[in-house]
Amino acid sequence: MSTGLHTALDDALARVAAVPRLLVALDFDGVLAPLVDDPSASRPLPASADAVRRLAAHDATSVVMLSGRGRDDLAAVSGFGPPVGLVGSHGAEYDDELAALLGRGGLLTEEQARRRTALLDGLRALVEDTPGARLETKPAGGAVHVRGMDPAAGGALLERVRGEWARDGVDATAGKDVLDLAVVETTKGSAVDTLRSALAADAVLFAGDDVTDETAFRVLRDGDVGVKVGDGATAAGFRVAGPQEFAAVLQRLAALRD
């Protein structure tokens, strides 16, 4: 039966679908949901949401959203909750179930909390002086969004934000029209490694669309599957054109895993 997928990718999906324990880790924006100017309006494509829930219902399959969004924001726009895991802020925030599994307590120390307050005050002042920019507050810091702005003006703002705040214990992560700043250092790659170990996964499928996802692609091992969604240089082994095409990947994996 034709799947509409490239033969090599279909073969790779069949391989990971056959392992005893599978971890499916997915970025959200640009992967399950098309990119939109208003991040609060982002929603997963119905076919992707259906496949995520089918996979998460499988006893030996763990499905985790791994996003740059704050965890609560990710829950609101995705509509997902247990048994789908939620990891926000590039791996800094784990939902209650995953945090308990990992033995994690509070997110920030007192010093980090003070640093976060100063960071958000500074970012708020910069954003308020720049029409079209938006500040997203997160438990570990904040993100400055410039999607929809004039590219030159948006780029200039992000450079100013980086120059003034990416220092003194503040970690900066650049994405598409966004600069994420956090008072804890995390990457999606370290989150994938942590989840693989905690969940005893025999293989991982990870999909992402942004430069921040490359840290996760680079920690994948032989037998894993990395899928880049959209354009751009990547360490992923496979690529699809966009969220619609990735929905077909998830549907195929769900069918193979059933």
TORVO-424430 format. One record per residue: residue number from 1; residue in one letter; x negated, z negated, y negated of N, C-alpha, C in turn. Coordinates in nm, 2 decimals. Each point is the difference from the previous one (the first is absolute). Example, Ala and Ser with C-alpha at 12.3 -4.5 7.8 and 13.67 -1.06 7.14 Angstrom:
% residues 2
NODE  pos  code    n_px    n_pz    n_py   ca_px   ca_pz   ca_py    c_px    c_pz    c_py
NODE    1     A   -1.32   -0.78    0.57    0.09    0.00   -0.12   -0.09    0.00   -0.12
NODE    2     S    0.04    0.07   -0.11   -0.09    0.00   -0.11    0.08   -0.08   -0.11
END
This chain:
% residues 258
NODE  pos  code    n_px    n_pz    n_py   ca_px   ca_pz   ca_py    c_px    c_pz    c_py
NODE    1     M   -0.08    0.00    0.12    0.08    0.00   -0.12   -0.09    0.00   -0.12
NODE    2     S    0.03    0.08   -0.10   -0.07    0.01   -0.12    0.03   -0.12   -0.09
NODE    3     T   -0.11   -0.06   -0.06    0.02   -0.12   -0.09   -0.01    0.04   -0.14
NODE    4     G   -0.05    0.12   -0.03   -0.03    0.03   -0.14   -0.13   -0.06   -0.05
NODE    5     L   -0.07   -0.07    0.08   -0.13   -0.06   -0.04   -0.12    0.08    0.05
NODE    6     H   -0.11   -0.01   -0.07   -0.12    0.07    0.05   -0.03   -0.06    0.14
NODE    7     T   -0.05    0.09    0.09   -0.02   -0.05    0.14   -0.10   -0.11    0.01
NODE    8     A   -0.11    0.00   -0.08   -0.09   -0.11    0.01    0.06   -0.14   -0.05
NODE    9     L    0.08    0.01   -0.10    0.07   -0.13   -0.04    0.10   -0.04    0.10
NODE   10     D    0.07    0.09    0.06    0.10   -0.04    0.10   -0.07   -0.06    0.12
NODE   11     D   -0.11    0.06    0.04   -0.08   -0.06    0.11   -0.05   -0.14   -0.03
NODE   12     A   -0.04   -0.02   -0.13   -0.05   -0.13   -0.04    0.11   -0.10    0.00
NODE   13     L    0.12    0.04   -0.04    0.12   -0.09    0.00    0.03   -0.04    0.14
NODE   14     A    0.00    0.10    0.09    0.03   -0.03    0.14   -0.11   -0.10    0.06
NODE   15     R   -0.12    0.01   -0.04   -0.10   -0.09    0.05    0.02   -0.14   -0.05
NODE   16     V    0.03   -0.02   -0.13    0.02   -0.14   -0.05    0.13   -0.06    0.05
NODE   17     A    0.10    0.09    0.02    0.13   -0.05    0.05   -0.01   -0.06    0.14
NODE   18     A   -0.11    0.04    0.07   -0.01   -0.05    0.14   -0.08   -0.13    0.02
NODE   19     V   -0.05   -0.05   -0.11   -0.08   -0.13    0.01    0.10   -0.11    0.02
NODE   20     P   -0.05   -0.11    0.06    0.08   -0.12    0.02    0.05   -0.06   -0.13
NODE   21     R   -0.09   -0.03   -0.09    0.05   -0.06   -0.13   -0.05    0.09   -0.12
NODE   22     L    0.10    0.04   -0.08   -0.03    0.09   -0.11    0.03   -0.06   -0.13
NODE   23     L   -0.09    0.01   -0.10    0.02   -0.04   -0.14    0.02    0.13   -0.08
NODE   24     V    0.12    0.00   -0.07    0.03    0.11   -0.09    0.00   -0.06   -0.14
NODE   25     A   -0.11    0.04   -0.08   -0.01   -0.06   -0.13    0.02    0.12   -0.10
NODE   26     L    0.08   -0.02   -0.10    0.05    0.11   -0.09    0.00   -0.05   -0.14
NODE   27     D   -0.07    0.09   -0.09    0.03   -0.02   -0.14    0.14    0.04   -0.03
NODE   28     F    0.05   -0.03   -0.11    0.15    0.02   -0.03    0.01    0.12   -0.10
NODE   29     D   -0.04   -0.02   -0.12    0.02    0.11   -0.10   -0.08    0.12    0.03
NODE   30     G    0.06    0.12    0.00   -0.07    0.12    0.03   -0.01    0.03    0.15
NODE   31     V    0.04   -0.10    0.08   -0.01    0.02    0.15    0.14   -0.01    0.06
NODE   32     L    0.07   -0.11   -0.01    0.14   -0.01    0.04    0.09    0.04   -0.11
NODE   33     A   -0.04   -0.02   -0.12    0.09    0.03   -0.12   -0.07    0.10   -0.09
NODE   34     P    0.07    0.10   -0.05   -0.06    0.09   -0.10   -0.04   -0.07   -0.12
NODE   35     L   -0.11    0.04   -0.07   -0.04   -0.06   -0.12    0.10    0.03   -0.11
NODE   36     V    0.03   -0.11   -0.08    0.10    0.02   -0.11   -0.06   -0.07   -0.13
NODE   37     D    0.04    0.04   -0.12   -0.05   -0.06   -0.12    0.03   -0.15   -0.01
NODE   38     D    0.12   -0.03    0.04    0.04   -0.14   -0.01   -0.02   -0.07    0.14
NODE   39     P   -0.10   -0.08    0.02   -0.03   -0.06    0.13    0.12   -0.08    0.06
NODE   40     S    0.08   -0.06   -0.09    0.12   -0.08    0.05    0.10    0.09    0.07
NODE   41     A    0.00    0.13   -0.03    0.10    0.09    0.06   -0.05    0.06    0.13
NODE   42     S   -0.12   -0.03    0.05   -0.06    0.05    0.12    0.08   -0.05    0.12
NODE   43     R    0.03    0.09    0.09    0.07   -0.03    0.13   -0.06    0.08    0.11
NODE   44     P    0.00   -0.05    0.12   -0.05    0.08    0.12    0.10    0.11    0.03
NODE   45     L   -0.06    0.11    0.05    0.09    0.11    0.05    0.08   -0.06    0.12
NODE   46     P    0.12    0.04    0.02    0.08   -0.05    0.11   -0.06    0.02    0.13
NODE   47     A   -0.06    0.12    0.02   -0.06    0.03    0.14   -0.12   -0.09    0.02
NODE   48     S   -0.07   -0.03   -0.10   -0.12   -0.09    0.02    0.05   -0.15    0.02
NODE   49     A    0.10   -0.04   -0.07    0.05   -0.14    0.01    0.05   -0.01    0.15
NODE   50     D    0.07    0.10    0.04    0.06   -0.01    0.14   -0.11   -0.01    0.10
NODE   51     A   -0.11    0.08   -0.01   -0.11    0.00    0.09   -0.07   -0.13    0.00
NODE   52     V   -0.02   -0.06   -0.12   -0.07   -0.13   -0.01    0.08   -0.11    0.07
NODE   53     R    0.13    0.00   -0.01    0.08   -0.10    0.07    0.00    0.02    0.15
NODE   54     R    0.00    0.13    0.04    0.00    0.02    0.15   -0.14   -0.05    0.05
NODE   55     L   -0.10    0.03   -0.07   -0.14   -0.04    0.05   -0.01   -0.16    0.00
NODE   56     A    0.05   -0.06   -0.11   -0.01   -0.14   -0.01    0.09   -0.08    0.11
NODE   57     A    0.10    0.07    0.05    0.08   -0.06    0.10   -0.06    0.00    0.14
NODE   58     H   -0.11    0.07    0.01   -0.08    0.01    0.13   -0.08   -0.13    0.01
NODE   59     D    0.01   -0.07    0.12   -0.07   -0.13    0.01   -0.15    0.00   -0.01
NODE   60     A   -0.06    0.12    0.03   -0.14    0.00    0.00   -0.06    0.09   -0.11
NODE   61     T    0.09    0.02   -0.11   -0.04    0.08   -0.11    0.02   -0.09   -0.13
NODE   62     S   -0.11   -0.02   -0.08    0.01   -0.07   -0.12    0.00    0.10   -0.12
NODE   63     V    0.09    0.00   -0.09    0.01    0.08   -0.11   -0.02   -0.08   -0.13
NODE   64     V   -0.09    0.04   -0.08   -0.03   -0.08   -0.12   -0.01    0.10   -0.12
NODE   65     M    0.07   -0.04   -0.11   -0.02    0.07   -0.12   -0.12   -0.06   -0.07
NODE   66     L   -0.10    0.09   -0.04   -0.12   -0.05   -0.06   -0.01    0.07   -0.14
NODE   67     S    0.03   -0.07   -0.11    0.02    0.06   -0.13   -0.07   -0.07   -0.11
NODE   68     G   -0.02    0.08   -0.10   -0.06   -0.06   -0.12    0.10   -0.08   -0.08
NODE   69     R    0.13    0.02    0.03    0.11   -0.08   -0.07   -0.01   -0.15    0.04
NODE   70     G    0.05   -0.08   -0.09    0.02   -0.14    0.04    0.10   -0.01    0.12
NODE   71     R   -0.02   -0.10    0.08    0.08   -0.01    0.12    0.15    0.00   -0.03
NODE   72     D    0.04   -0.08   -0.09    0.15   -0.01   -0.03    0.05    0.14   -0.05
NODE   73     D   -0.08    0.06   -0.09    0.04    0.13   -0.05    0.01    0.10    0.12
NODE   74     L   -0.09    0.00    0.09    0.00    0.09    0.11    0.12   -0.02    0.09
NODE   75     A    0.04   -0.13    0.02    0.12   -0.03    0.07    0.12    0.06   -0.07
NODE   76     A    0.01   -0.01   -0.13    0.11    0.04   -0.08    0.02    0.15    0.01
NODE   77     V   -0.11    0.08   -0.02    0.02    0.14    0.00    0.00    0.07    0.14
NODE   78     S   -0.06   -0.07    0.10   -0.01    0.06    0.13    0.13   -0.03    0.08
NODE   79     G    0.06   -0.11   -0.03    0.11   -0.05    0.08   -0.04   -0.05    0.14
NODE   80     F   -0.12   -0.02    0.02   -0.05   -0.05    0.13   -0.02   -0.15    0.00
NODE   81     G    0.02   -0.06    0.12   -0.03   -0.14    0.02   -0.03   -0.01    0.15
NODE   82     P   -0.01   -0.12    0.05   -0.03   -0.02    0.15    0.10    0.09    0.08
NODE   83     P   -0.06    0.06    0.11   -0.13   -0.01    0.05   -0.11    0.09   -0.06
NODE   84     V    0.03    0.07   -0.11   -0.10    0.08   -0.07   -0.08   -0.10   -0.09
NODE   85     G   -0.13    0.00    0.02   -0.08   -0.08   -0.08   -0.03    0.05   -0.14
NODE   86     L   -0.02   -0.09   -0.10   -0.03    0.04   -0.14   -0.13   -0.06   -0.04
NODE   87     V   -0.09    0.09   -0.05   -0.13   -0.05   -0.05   -0.01    0.07   -0.14
NODE   88     G   -0.01   -0.08   -0.10    0.00    0.05   -0.14   -0.14   -0.02   -0.07
NODE   89     S   -0.01    0.05   -0.12   -0.12   -0.02   -0.08   -0.12    0.04    0.07
NODE   90     H    0.00    0.12    0.07   -0.12    0.05    0.07   -0.05   -0.09    0.10
NODE   91     G    0.08   -0.09    0.06   -0.04   -0.09    0.11   -0.02   -0.14   -0.05
NODE   92     A    0.03   -0.03   -0.12   -0.01   -0.14   -0.05    0.12   -0.08    0.04
NODE   93     E    0.12    0.06    0.02    0.12   -0.08    0.03    0.06    0.04    0.13
NODE   94     Y    0.02   -0.10    0.09    0.07    0.02    0.13    0.13   -0.06    0.00
NODE   95     D    0.10    0.06    0.06    0.13   -0.06    0.02   -0.01   -0.13    0.08
NODE   96     D    0.10   -0.08    0.00    0.00   -0.14    0.06   -0.04    0.01    0.15
NODE   97     E    0.06    0.10    0.07   -0.03    0.01    0.14   -0.15    0.03    0.03
NODE   98     L   -0.05    0.10   -0.08   -0.14    0.04    0.02   -0.09   -0.11   -0.05
NODE   99     A    0.03   -0.07   -0.11   -0.08   -0.11   -0.05   -0.01   -0.11    0.10
NODE  100     A    0.11   -0.03    0.07    0.00   -0.10    0.10   -0.09    0.04    0.12
NODE  101     L    0.01    0.12    0.04   -0.08    0.06    0.11   -0.15   -0.01   -0.03
NODE  102     L   -0.03    0.02   -0.13   -0.14    0.01   -0.04   -0.05   -0.14   -0.04
NODE  103     G    0.09   -0.10   -0.01   -0.04   -0.13   -0.05   -0.04   -0.01   -0.14
NODE  104     R    0.07    0.08   -0.09   -0.03    0.01   -0.14    0.08   -0.10   -0.08
NODE  105     G   -0.06   -0.07   -0.10    0.08   -0.09   -0.08    0.03    0.07   -0.14
NODE  106     G   -0.03   -0.08   -0.11    0.03    0.05   -0.13   -0.09    0.12   -0.04
NODE  107     L    0.05    0.09   -0.08   -0.08    0.12   -0.04   -0.11   -0.03   -0.09
NODE  108     L    0.01   -0.08   -0.10   -0.10   -0.02   -0.10   -0.05   -0.15   -0.01
NODE  109     T   -0.13   -0.01   -0.04   -0.05   -0.13   -0.03    0.04   -0.03   -0.15
NODE  110     E   -0.02   -0.12   -0.04    0.03   -0.04   -0.14   -0.08    0.09   -0.10
NODE  111     E   -0.12    0.02    0.03   -0.09    0.08   -0.09    0.06    0.15    0.00
NODE  112     Q    0.03    0.05    0.11    0.06    0.14    0.01    0.13    0.00   -0.08
NODE  113     A    0.08   -0.10    0.01    0.13    0.00   -0.07   -0.02    0.00   -0.15
NODE  114     R   -0.10   -0.07   -0.05   -0.03    0.00   -0.14   -0.05    0.14   -0.04
NODE  115     R   -0.08    0.06    0.08   -0.06    0.13   -0.03    0.12    0.10    0.00
NODE  116     R    0.09   -0.01    0.09    0.12    0.09    0.00    0.08   -0.01   -0.13
NODE  117     T    0.02   -0.12   -0.04    0.08   -0.02   -0.13   -0.07    0.07   -0.12
NODE  118     A   -0.13   -0.02   -0.01   -0.08    0.07   -0.11    0.01    0.15    0.02
NODE  119     L   -0.02    0.05    0.12    0.01    0.14    0.03    0.13    0.06   -0.04
NODE  120     L    0.11   -0.06    0.04    0.13    0.05   -0.04    0.03    0.00   -0.14
NODE  121     D   -0.05   -0.10   -0.07    0.02   -0.01   -0.15   -0.07    0.12   -0.07
NODE  122     G   -0.12    0.02    0.05   -0.08    0.11   -0.06    0.06    0.14    0.03
NODE  123     L    0.04    0.02    0.13    0.06    0.13    0.03    0.13    0.02   -0.07
NODE  124     R    0.08   -0.11   -0.02    0.13    0.02   -0.07   -0.02    0.04   -0.14
NODE  125     A   -0.10   -0.05   -0.07   -0.03    0.04   -0.13   -0.04    0.15   -0.01
NODE  126     L   -0.08    0.04    0.09   -0.04    0.14    0.00    0.12    0.10    0.03
NODE  127     V    0.08   -0.04    0.09    0.11    0.08    0.04    0.11    0.01   -0.11
NODE  128     E    0.02   -0.11   -0.07    0.10   -0.01   -0.11   -0.04    0.09   -0.12
NODE  129     D   -0.13    0.02   -0.01   -0.05    0.09   -0.11   -0.01    0.15    0.04
NODE  130     T    0.04    0.03    0.12   -0.01    0.14    0.05    0.14    0.05    0.05
NODE  131     P    0.07    0.08   -0.08    0.13    0.05    0.04   -0.01    0.08    0.13
NODE  132     G    0.09   -0.03    0.10    0.00    0.07    0.12   -0.07   -0.07    0.12
NODE  133     A   -0.09   -0.10   -0.04   -0.07   -0.07    0.11    0.09   -0.11    0.05
NODE  134     R   -0.03   -0.05    0.12    0.08   -0.11    0.06   -0.09   -0.09    0.07
NODE  135     L    0.03   -0.13   -0.01   -0.07   -0.11    0.07    0.09   -0.05    0.12
NODE  136     E   -0.06    0.01    0.12    0.06   -0.06    0.12   -0.07   -0.13    0.03
NODE  137     T    0.07   -0.11   -0.01   -0.07   -0.13    0.04    0.01   -0.02    0.15
NODE  138     K   -0.11   -0.06    0.05   -0.01   -0.02    0.14   -0.05   -0.14    0.02
NODE  139     P    0.02   -0.06    0.12   -0.05   -0.14    0.02   -0.15   -0.02   -0.01
NODE  140     A   -0.07    0.11    0.03   -0.15   -0.01   -0.01   -0.05    0.07   -0.13
NODE  141     G    0.08    0.05   -0.09   -0.05    0.07   -0.12    0.11    0.08   -0.06
NODE  142     G   -0.04    0.13   -0.03    0.10    0.09   -0.06   -0.05    0.14    0.01
NODE  143     A    0.09    0.10   -0.03   -0.04    0.14    0.01    0.06    0.06   -0.13
NODE  144     V   -0.09    0.09   -0.05    0.04    0.08   -0.12    0.03    0.14    0.04
NODE  145     H    0.13    0.04   -0.02    0.05    0.13    0.04    0.01    0.09   -0.12
NODE  146     V   -0.05    0.13    0.02    0.01    0.10   -0.11    0.07    0.13    0.04
NODE  147     R    0.06   -0.01    0.12    0.07    0.12    0.04    0.11    0.04   -0.10
NODE  148     G    0.00    0.13   -0.03    0.10    0.05   -0.10   -0.06    0.01   -0.14
NODE  149     M   -0.12   -0.07   -0.03   -0.06    0.01   -0.13   -0.08    0.13   -0.01
NODE  150     D   -0.04    0.03   -0.12   -0.10    0.11   -0.02   -0.12   -0.03    0.08
NODE  151     P   -0.06    0.09    0.08   -0.11   -0.04    0.08   -0.12   -0.05   -0.07
NODE  152     A   -0.03    0.06   -0.12   -0.12   -0.05   -0.07    0.02   -0.14   -0.05
NODE  153     A    0.12   -0.03   -0.05    0.03   -0.14   -0.05    0.01   -0.10    0.11
NODE  154     G    0.06    0.04    0.11    0.00   -0.09    0.12   -0.14   -0.03    0.05
NODE  155     G   -0.08    0.11    0.01   -0.14   -0.02    0.05   -0.08   -0.09   -0.09
NODE  156     A    0.02    0.01   -0.13   -0.07   -0.08   -0.10    0.04   -0.14    0.01
NODE  157     L    0.13   -0.03    0.02    0.05   -0.14    0.02   -0.07   -0.06    0.13
NODE  158     L    0.01    0.07    0.11   -0.06   -0.06    0.12   -0.15   -0.02   -0.01
NODE  159     E   -0.07    0.08   -0.07   -0.14   -0.02   -0.02   -0.02   -0.13   -0.09
NODE  160     R    0.08   -0.01   -0.10   -0.01   -0.12   -0.08    0.03   -0.13    0.08
NODE  161     V    0.11    0.01    0.08    0.03   -0.12    0.08   -0.11   -0.03    0.10
NODE  162     R   -0.06    0.10    0.06   -0.11   -0.02    0.09   -0.12   -0.07   -0.08
NODE  163     G   -0.03    0.06   -0.11   -0.12   -0.05   -0.08    0.02   -0.14   -0.04
NODE  164     E    0.12   -0.04   -0.04    0.03   -0.14   -0.05    0.02   -0.10    0.11
NODE  165     W    0.05    0.04    0.12    0.05   -0.10    0.09   -0.06    0.01    0.14
NODE  166     A   -0.07    0.11    0.04   -0.05    0.01    0.13   -0.14   -0.07    0.01
NODE  167     R    0.01   -0.13   -0.01   -0.13   -0.09   -0.01    0.04   -0.14    0.03
NODE  168     D   -0.09   -0.09    0.01    0.02   -0.14    0.01    0.10   -0.04    0.10
NODE  169     G   -0.01    0.05    0.12    0.09   -0.04    0.11    0.12    0.08    0.01
NODE  170     V    0.01    0.11   -0.08    0.12    0.09    0.01   -0.04    0.13    0.07
NODE  171     D    0.07    0.03    0.11   -0.03    0.12    0.07    0.09    0.11   -0.04
NODE  172     A   -0.05    0.12   -0.03    0.08    0.11   -0.04    0.01    0.11    0.11
NODE  173     T    0.12    0.05    0.02    0.02    0.11    0.10    0.08    0.11   -0.07
NODE  174     A   -0.06    0.12   -0.01    0.07    0.11   -0.06    0.08    0.08    0.10
NODE  175     G    0.12    0.04   -0.05    0.09    0.08    0.08    0.05    0.12   -0.09
NODE  176     K    0.11    0.06    0.05    0.05    0.11   -0.08    0.08   -0.05   -0.12
NODE  177     D   -0.06    0.02   -0.12    0.07   -0.04   -0.12    0.02   -0.15   -0.01
NODE  178     V   -0.09   -0.08    0.06    0.01   -0.14    0.00   -0.14   -0.07    0.02
NODE  179     L   -0.02   -0.11   -0.06   -0.11   -0.08    0.03    0.05   -0.14    0.03
NODE  180     D   -0.04   -0.04    0.12    0.04   -0.13    0.06   -0.11   -0.10   -0.02
NODE  181     L    0.03   -0.12   -0.06   -0.10   -0.10   -0.02    0.05   -0.13    0.07
NODE  182     A   -0.09   -0.06    0.08    0.03   -0.12    0.07   -0.11   -0.10   -0.01
NODE  183     V    0.03   -0.13    0.01   -0.10   -0.11   -0.01   -0.05   -0.03    0.14
NODE  184     V    0.05    0.07    0.10   -0.06   -0.01    0.14   -0.04    0.14    0.04
NODE  185     E   -0.11    0.01    0.07   -0.05    0.13    0.05    0.06    0.03    0.13
NODE  186     T    0.08    0.11    0.00    0.06    0.05    0.13   -0.01    0.15    0.00
NODE  187     T    0.01    0.05    0.12    0.02    0.15    0.02    0.09    0.02    0.12
NODE  188     K    0.06    0.12    0.00    0.09    0.03    0.11   -0.08    0.01    0.13
NODE  189     G   -0.13    0.04   -0.01   -0.08    0.00    0.12   -0.02   -0.13    0.06
NODE  190     S   -0.03   -0.11   -0.08   -0.01   -0.13    0.06    0.13   -0.05    0.05
NODE  191     A    0.11    0.04   -0.06    0.13   -0.04    0.05    0.03    0.06    0.14
NODE  192     V   -0.04    0.13    0.02    0.02    0.07    0.13   -0.08   -0.07    0.10
NODE  193     D   -0.13   -0.04   -0.03   -0.08   -0.07    0.10    0.06   -0.13    0.04
NODE  194     T    0.05   -0.08   -0.10    0.06   -0.13    0.02    0.12    0.02    0.09
NODE  195     L    0.09    0.09   -0.03    0.12    0.02    0.08   -0.03    0.05    0.14
NODE  196     R   -0.09    0.09    0.01   -0.04    0.05    0.14   -0.04   -0.12    0.09
NODE  197     S   -0.08   -0.09   -0.06   -0.05   -0.11    0.08    0.12   -0.10    0.03
NODE  198     A    0.07   -0.04   -0.10    0.11   -0.10    0.02    0.11    0.05    0.09
NODE  199     L    0.03    0.13    0.00    0.11    0.05    0.08   -0.05    0.06    0.13
NODE  200     A   -0.13   -0.01    0.03   -0.06    0.05    0.12    0.03    0.14    0.03
NODE  201     A    0.00    0.09   -0.10    0.04    0.14    0.01   -0.11    0.08    0.08
NODE  202     D    0.04    0.08    0.09   -0.09    0.09    0.07   -0.03    0.12   -0.08
NODE  203     A    0.09    0.04   -0.09   -0.03    0.12   -0.09    0.08   -0.02   -0.13
NODE  204     V   -0.04    0.07   -0.10    0.06   -0.01   -0.13    0.04    0.14   -0.05
NODE  205     L    0.12    0.02   -0.06    0.03    0.12   -0.08    0.01   -0.05   -0.14
NODE  206     F   -0.08    0.06   -0.09    0.02   -0.04   -0.14    0.02    0.13   -0.08
NODE  207     A    0.09   -0.01   -0.10    0.03    0.11   -0.08    0.00   -0.04   -0.15
NODE  208     G   -0.06    0.08   -0.08    0.00   -0.03   -0.15   -0.02    0.13   -0.08
NODE  209     D    0.02   -0.01   -0.13   -0.01    0.11   -0.08   -0.10   -0.01   -0.12
NODE  210     D   -0.05   -0.12   -0.02   -0.07   -0.03   -0.13   -0.15   -0.03    0.04
NODE  211     V   -0.08   -0.01   -0.11   -0.14   -0.03    0.02   -0.01   -0.14    0.05
NODE  212     T    0.09   -0.09   -0.03   -0.01   -0.14    0.05    0.02   -0.01    0.15
NODE  213     D    0.05    0.11    0.06    0.02    0.00    0.15   -0.12    0.04    0.07
NODE  214     E   -0.10    0.05   -0.07   -0.12    0.05    0.07   -0.08   -0.11    0.07
NODE  215     T    0.01   -0.13   -0.06   -0.07   -0.11    0.07    0.06   -0.02    0.14
NODE  216     A    0.13    0.02    0.01    0.06   -0.01    0.13   -0.03    0.11    0.10
NODE  217     F    0.00    0.12   -0.05   -0.05    0.12    0.08   -0.14   -0.03    0.05
NODE  218     R   -0.08   -0.06   -0.08   -0.14   -0.01    0.04   -0.03   -0.11    0.11
NODE  219     V    0.10   -0.09    0.02   -0.02   -0.10    0.10    0.07    0.04    0.14
NODE  220     L    0.06    0.12    0.00    0.07    0.04    0.12   -0.11    0.03    0.11
NODE  221     R    0.03   -0.02    0.12   -0.09    0.02    0.11    0.04    0.12    0.09
NODE  222     D   -0.09    0.03    0.10    0.04    0.10    0.10    0.12   -0.04    0.06
NODE  223     G    0.10    0.09    0.02    0.13   -0.03    0.06    0.10   -0.03   -0.10
NODE  224     D   -0.03   -0.03   -0.13    0.09   -0.02   -0.10    0.04    0.13   -0.06
NODE  225     V    0.11    0.00   -0.09    0.04    0.12   -0.07    0.02   -0.03   -0.15
NODE  226     G   -0.07    0.08   -0.08    0.02   -0.01   -0.15    0.07    0.12   -0.05
NODE  227     V    0.10   -0.02   -0.08    0.07    0.12   -0.06    0.01   -0.01   -0.15
NODE  228     K   -0.07    0.09   -0.06    0.01    0.01   -0.15    0.12    0.08   -0.04
NODE  229     V    0.08   -0.05   -0.09    0.12    0.06   -0.05   -0.03    0.06   -0.13
NODE  230     G    0.00    0.13   -0.01   -0.03    0.07   -0.13   -0.14    0.05   -0.01
NODE  231     D   -0.03    0.03   -0.13   -0.13    0.06   -0.03   -0.11   -0.11   -0.02
NODE  232     G   -0.12    0.05   -0.01   -0.12   -0.09   -0.03   -0.09   -0.02    0.11
NODE  233     A   -0.13   -0.02   -0.04   -0.10   -0.03    0.11    0.04   -0.12    0.08
NODE  234     T   -0.04    0.00    0.12    0.04   -0.11    0.09   -0.09   -0.02    0.12
NODE  235     A    0.00   -0.12    0.05   -0.07   -0.03    0.13    0.10    0.01    0.12
NODE  236     A    0.13    0.03   -0.03    0.10    0.00    0.10   -0.03    0.12    0.09
NODE  237     G    0.04   -0.01    0.13   -0.02    0.11    0.09    0.11    0.11   -0.01
NODE  238     F    0.11   -0.04   -0.06    0.12    0.10   -0.01    0.06   -0.01   -0.13
NODE  239     R    0.07    0.11   -0.04    0.06    0.01   -0.13    0.14    0.07    0.02
NODE  240     V    0.10   -0.05   -0.08    0.12    0.06   -0.02    0.03    0.02   -0.14
NODE  241     A    0.09    0.09   -0.04    0.02    0.04   -0.14    0.06   -0.10   -0.09
NODE  242     G    0.10   -0.08    0.06    0.07   -0.10   -0.09    0.09   -0.09    0.09
NODE  243     P    0.08   -0.08   -0.07    0.08   -0.10    0.07    0.10    0.07    0.10
NODE  244     Q    0.06    0.11   -0.04    0.09    0.07    0.09   -0.07    0.03    0.13
NODE  245     E   -0.12    0.05    0.00   -0.07    0.04    0.12   -0.05   -0.12    0.07
NODE  246     F   -0.03   -0.11   -0.07   -0.04   -0.12    0.07    0.12   -0.07    0.07
NODE  247     A    0.12    0.02   -0.05    0.12   -0.04    0.07    0.01    0.05    0.14
NODE  248     A   -0.04    0.13    0.01    0.00    0.07    0.13   -0.10   -0.07    0.10
NODE  249     V   -0.11   -0.04   -0.06   -0.11   -0.07    0.08    0.06   -0.13    0.06
NODE  250     L    0.06   -0.07   -0.09    0.06   -0.13    0.04    0.11    0.02    0.11
NODE  251     Q    0.08    0.09   -0.03    0.11    0.03    0.10   -0.06    0.04    0.14
NODE  252     R   -0.10    0.08   -0.01   -0.07    0.04    0.13   -0.06   -0.12    0.07
NODE  253     L   -0.07   -0.09   -0.08   -0.06   -0.11    0.06    0.11   -0.10    0.06
NODE  254     A    0.11   -0.01   -0.07    0.10   -0.09    0.05    0.06    0.05    0.13
NODE  255     A    0.02    0.14    0.01    0.05    0.06    0.12   -0.10   -0.02    0.12
NODE  256     L   -0.13    0.01   -0.03   -0.10   -0.01    0.10   -0.01   -0.15    0.05
NODE  257     R    0.03   -0.09   -0.09   -0.02   -0.14    0.03    0.12   -0.06    0.07
NODE  258     D    0.11    0.06   -0.01    0.13   -0.05    0.06   -0.02   -0.01    0.15
END
